[in-house]
Amino acid sequence: DAKTTQPPSMDCAEGRAANLPCNHSTISGNEYVYWYRQIHSQGPQYIIHGLKNNETNEMASLIITEDRKSSTLILPHATLRDTAVYYCIAADDYKLSFGAGTTVTVRA
Amino acid sequence: DAMVIQNPRYQVTQFGKPVTLSCSQTLNHNVMYWYQQKSSQAPKLLFHYYDKDFNNEADTPDNFQSRRPNTSFCFLDIRSPGLGDAAMYLCATSRDTGAYEQYFGPGTRLTVT
């Protein structure tokens, strides 16, 4: 699976959009981009995934660049409960290789 | 409604004493996974079941075994826990092994004394 690179941490203000970047420059054509998050002491939670097109669901939007070498997860209106470690994973099957992720802290 | 349930949430065992962690699901998913997450690290896949077929990851120690008696339940057995096996153990499920999201349980935190 392709390696992903994420900033180790970021802060965002409550009520504002949070934009989380991810680089996956070696992603192959059949690898999807997945986002999961893990709130402290809980199991990871699936957020969204996509292959080429931008995706949106009730939690977030996923923007994938045309060359698929990077993507951005957008939390449209961050709340304090969105404070978590966010993992960006490139995978073509069940095997999710979690990296260090981005620790997102939402501040009031 | 809980979809992936893990019991107990906290387990303490003694060095070398076998321990079993359990996971159940109400999603009727084909695939069940076990991950290990040590403190301040990312989750690491140990193995998974596709229906009754067991699939071990290459670097999973022999000390870790699993059983899946039916669709709903899956167990993680640690035959001789060492201090290095102290971790959060996460169970997850997915409908299939392709590009499907995985649903994780809350985890069982194992302490080895």
Contacts between the chains, C-beta under 8 A, distances in Angstrom:
chain1	res1	chain2	res2	distance
A	32	B	99	4.9
A	34	B	101	7.6
A	38	B	43	8.0
A	41	B	107	7.8
A	42	B	106	5.9
A	42	B	107	7.2
A	43	B	4	7.6
A	43	B	90	5.2
A	43	B	92	7.4
A	43	B	104	3.4
A	43	B	105	5.3
A	43	B	106	5.3
A	43	B	107	5.1
A	44	B	43	6.5
A	44	B	90	7.3
A	44	B	92	7.8
A	44	B	102	7.8
A	44	B	104	4.9
A	45	B	104	6.9
A	46	B	101	4.0
A	46	B	102	6.4
A	46	B	103	6.8
A	46	B	104	7.9
A	49	B	99	6.8
A	49	B	101	6.6
A	51	B	99	7.5
A	87	B	42	7.1
A	91	B	99	8.0
A	92	B	99	7.5
A	93	B	97	5.7
A	93	B	98	6.3
A	93	B	99	7.7
A	94	B	31	6.5
A	94	B	33	7.4
A	94	B	48	6.6
A	94	B	94	6.5
A	94	B	97	4.0
A	94	B	98	7.5
A	94	B	100	7.7
A	94	B	102	7.6
A	95	B	45	6.3
A	96	B	43	7.8
A	96	B	45	7.0
A	96	B	102	6.7
A	98	B	42	3.6
A	98	B	43	5.0
A	98	B	44	7.4
A	99	B	42	6.1
A	100	B	42	6.4
A	101	B	42	6.7
